Amino acid sequence: MEGGSSSKKRVVVIGGGVGGSFVAKSLQFFADIVLVDPKEYFEIPWAGLRAMVEPGMAERSVIDHVDYFTDGTVVCSPAVDIRDDAVSVADGKVIPYDYLVIATGHMESVPRTRTERIAQYQGEFEKIKSASSILIIGGGPTGVELAGEIVVDFPDKKVTLVHRGSRLLEFISPKASQKAFDWLTSRKVEVILGQSVDLGNTVNGIYRTSSGEAITADCHYLCIGKPIGSSWLRGTILKDSLDAQGRLKVDEHLTVEGHENIIAVGDITNIPEIKQGYLAIRHAEVAVKNLKTLMTGKSGGKMATYSPGYALALVSLGRKEGLAQFPYVTLIGCVPGMIKSGDLFVGKTRKQLGLKP
Ligand SMILES: Cc1cc2nc3c(=O)[nH]c(=O)nc-3n(C[C@H](O)[C@H](O)[C@H](O)COP(=O)(O)OP(=O)(O)OC[C@H]3O[C@@H](n4cnc5c(N)ncnc54)[C@H](O)[C@@H]3O)c2cc1C
């Protein structure tokens, strides 16, 4: 790929998830933007579990990059290397940059096209609908939200949730964990804590937990944390900017340690806060301001700073209820449900991307 033909600076954004998509969208008329992502679409992550029980949701939550990013280039291939002035992607292209944004929060193996992704949700829906019993492995936000979606839409299914830790939702307070546990068990979800499941040991729909307990289920969902999308950075110029957890070390301007023209946003950063999409959007806003400052020298060259977010978390429990942890209070039921669980912020996120809700 040749360098940009216009006089605009070239910004390459790696990762078309929450942070990267918002940076690309916000800067598209200001710079020559290239968005690098292995898939052709942005997906609203917090709507994915609803899409498994209501595939129509995916029509709104899976959005082709070209629908909101109309004035730039999408390169549909994972980035594999970074040099001082260019990024290489798996299909062989080399993309020069003036500024680089790294937003590869999490790597997940998903289909390349929107059509395939929507069909995948339809397949999950059919699988859940035809199962009598379902095993969910993992009691973090994904496992808890999936259990909530299934028991609310399909109350007759037998749902078992096995979690390795001593409490659900370990990223929030023990009080909030207990409320989630009580909510699920009151809806007849069998919650097994302190155990794991060895999937290699499954025979004829009988799963074994680490203590040898047998669980019969027609299907299972593995809801364990997705790996951080940074392993590919270990062979690049950014290898020394990674911390022990594989997160990129950034300063208060979100500039990557040791690289003045490289910014990181979202879950891949080492900012000490709960990793959340609304914070990735706040990072994107700071990144956009700072890239504009860097490109124009305006604002007297004064860069915007980012302060870590509060420990705020919202976990949906089906369509109407939810669990919220605010700085001083934890709430469960319809009030937090009203904030998130109805539309799961899909309309709001689409509007932020300049699309019809
Ligand atoms: C079930 C669930 C519910 C959630 N609920 C909420 C919620 O209610 N509110 C909230 O604020 N947050 C929520 N979150 C968290 C939120 O989704 C994440 O914090 C957010 O997605 C992080 O954004 P990101 O841009 O850092 O990374 P991601 O959104 O993970 O995007 C990373 C992107 O990078 C791409 N990528 C990876 N590797 C490469 C590579 N080598 N080259 C190019 N591209 C690459 C991926 O394809 C992906 O598009 C939830 C998460 C889950 C799983």
The ligand as an SDF file (V2000), in Angstrom:
LIG
                    3D

 53 58  0  0  0  0  0  0  0  0999 V2000
  -20.4010  -10.0280   27.7070 C   0  0  0  0  0  0  0  0  0  0  0  0
  -19.7660   -8.6830   27.8500 C   0  0  0  0  0  0  0  0  0  0  0  0
  -20.4980   -7.6450   28.3660 C   0  0  0  0  0  0  0  0  0  0  0  0
  -19.9270   -6.3910   28.5020 C   0  0  0  0  0  0  0  0  0  0  0  0
  -20.7110   -5.3790   28.9850 N   0  0  0  0  0  0  0  0  0  0  0  0
  -20.1980   -4.1390   29.0240 C   0  0  0  0  0  0  0  0  0  0  0  0
  -21.0270   -3.0340   29.3920 C   0  0  0  0  0  0  0  0  0  0  0  0
  -22.2160   -3.1760   29.7020 O   0  0  0  0  0  0  0  0  0  0  0  0
  -20.4740   -1.8090   29.4140 N   0  0  0  0  0  0  0  0  0  0  0  0
  -19.1810   -1.5930   29.0780 C   0  0  0  0  0  0  0  0  0  0  0  0
  -18.7510   -0.4420   29.1070 O   0  0  0  0  0  0  0  0  0  0  0  0
  -18.3500   -2.6190   28.7400 N   0  0  0  0  0  0  0  0  0  0  0  0
  -18.8300   -3.8800   28.6870 C   0  0  0  0  0  0  0  0  0  0  0  0
  -18.0220   -4.9100   28.3110 N   0  0  0  0  0  0  0  0  0  0  0  0
  -16.5590   -4.6910   28.1160 C   0  0  0  0  0  0  0  0  0  0  0  0
  -16.2650   -4.1020   26.7350 C   0  0  0  0  0  0  0  0  0  0  0  0
  -16.8370   -4.9000   25.7330 O   0  0  0  0  0  0  0  0  0  0  0  0
  -14.7540   -3.9930   26.5200 C   0  0  0  0  0  0  0  0  0  0  0  0
  -14.1900   -3.2700   27.5860 O   0  0  0  0  0  0  0  0  0  0  0  0
  -14.4650   -3.2840   25.1920 C   0  0  0  0  0  0  0  0  0  0  0  0
  -14.9120   -4.0850   24.1180 O   0  0  0  0  0  0  0  0  0  0  0  0
  -12.9730   -2.9700   25.0300 C   0  0  0  0  0  0  0  0  0  0  0  0
  -12.8010   -2.2920   23.8320 O   0  0  0  0  0  0  0  0  0  0  0  0
  -11.4190   -2.3650   23.0290 P   0  0  0  0  0  0  0  0  0  0  0  0
  -11.5570   -1.4670   21.8580 O   0  0  0  0  0  0  0  0  0  0  0  0
  -10.2870   -2.1690   23.9410 O   0  0  0  0  0  0  0  0  0  0  0  0
  -11.2900   -3.8730   22.5360 O   0  0  0  0  0  0  0  0  0  0  0  0
  -12.2800   -4.7950   21.7460 P   0  0  0  0  0  0  0  0  0  0  0  0
  -13.6520   -4.2360   21.7080 O   0  0  0  0  0  0  0  0  0  0  0  0
  -12.0370   -6.1520   22.3130 O   0  0  0  0  0  0  0  0  0  0  0  0
  -11.7450   -4.7600   20.2550 O   0  0  0  0  0  0  0  0  0  0  0  0
  -10.5010   -5.2770   19.8870 C   0  0  0  0  0  0  0  0  0  0  0  0
  -10.4660   -5.3180   18.3470 C   0  0  0  0  0  0  0  0  0  0  0  0
   -9.1310   -5.5780   17.9540 O   0  0  0  0  0  0  0  0  0  0  0  0
   -9.1480   -6.5000   16.8910 C   0  0  0  0  0  0  0  0  0  0  0  0
   -7.8370   -7.1460   16.8690 N   0  0  0  0  0  0  0  0  0  0  0  0
   -7.3020   -8.0080   17.7710 C   0  0  0  0  0  0  0  0  0  0  0  0
   -6.0530   -8.3430   17.3720 N   0  0  0  0  0  0  0  0  0  0  0  0
   -5.8170   -7.6700   16.2280 C   0  0  0  0  0  0  0  0  0  0  0  0
   -4.7010   -7.5790   15.3420 C   0  0  0  0  0  0  0  0  0  0  0  0
   -3.5560   -8.2610   15.5450 N   0  0  0  0  0  0  0  0  0  0  0  0
   -4.8030   -6.7890   14.2480 N   0  0  0  0  0  0  0  0  0  0  0  0
   -5.9370   -6.0710   14.0100 C   0  0  0  0  0  0  0  0  0  0  0  0
   -7.0110   -6.1130   14.8140 N   0  0  0  0  0  0  0  0  0  0  0  0
   -6.9380   -6.8940   15.9000 C   0  0  0  0  0  0  0  0  0  0  0  0
  -10.3210   -7.4260   17.2060 C   0  0  0  0  0  0  0  0  0  0  0  0
  -10.7840   -8.0430   16.0240 O   0  0  0  0  0  0  0  0  0  0  0  0
  -11.3350   -6.4090   17.7440 C   0  0  0  0  0  0  0  0  0  0  0  0
  -12.0810   -5.8670   16.6990 O   0  0  0  0  0  0  0  0  0  0  0  0
  -18.5740   -6.1830   28.1500 C   0  0  0  0  0  0  0  0  0  0  0  0
  -17.8220   -7.2400   27.6250 C   0  0  0  0  0  0  0  0  0  0  0  0
  -18.4110   -8.4720   27.4570 C   0  0  0  0  0  0  0  0  0  0  0  0
  -17.5900   -9.6000   26.8680 C   0  0  0  0  0  0  0  0  0  0  0  0
  1  2  1  0
  2  3  1  0
  2 52  2  0
  3  4  2  0
  4  5  1  0
  4 50  1  0
  5  6  2  0
  6  7  1  0
  6 13  1  0
  7  8  2  0
  7  9  1  0
  9 10  1  0
 10 11  2  0
 10 12  1  0
 12 13  2  0
 13 14  1  0
 14 15  1  0
 14 50  1  0
 15 16  1  0
 16 17  1  0
 16 18  1  0
 18 19  1  0
 18 20  1  0
 20 21  1  0
 20 22  1  0
 22 23  1  0
 23 24  1  0
 24 25  2  0
 24 26  1  0
 24 27  1  0
 27 28  1  0
 28 29  2  0
 28 30  1  0
 28 31  1  0
 31 32  1  0
 32 33  1  0
 33 34  1  0
 33 48  1  0
 34 35  1  0
 35 36  1  0
 35 46  1  0
 36 37  1  0
 36 45  1  0
 37 38  2  0
 38 39  1  0
 39 40  1  0
 39 45  2  0
 40 41  1  0
 40 42  2  0
 42 43  1  0
 43 44  2  0
 44 45  1  0
 46 47  1  0
 46 48  1  0
 48 49  1  0
 50 51  2  0
 51 52  1  0
 52 53  1  0
M  END
$$$$
